[in-house]
């Protein structure tokens, strides 16, 4: 079975390349509150923002096997994970820790940047319909929750 450690995280910076993200990776996101078509419509605009980060998880031959979409929340000074999806062949126990390690390193590198006005906190917010998945990596329910009315 392939290992997620074999994949390279590559930040997407060219908006026109958004359409190359395999649709099935986005469709795999469970209980999302948005449509896949809307994401593909506005995705290139998201890529253009310095607060949004789309990482492609690519194999050596450049095949896209995963996607990670984060947003820097300048008000809370936290990184919010909106999408994390990998091809079924790369799903395994421990992947969450690998992605969290990657994101923690991103936060450290971001905070070393001299020309940014904020420093990100170490805590990462993760949009999920399955919060229990995060128990084994120290996930906690925040004091505030999203309420639909």
Protein Blocks (a to p, Z undefined) as FASTA:
>chain_A
ZZfklpccdddfbfklmmmpcfklmmmpghiabdfklmmmmmmmmmmpmkbccdddddfk
opafbdcdddddfklopacdfbdcddfklgcehklmmmmmmmmmmmmmmmmpmkbcbdcd
fbdcdddfblmlmmmnopacdfbdcddZZ
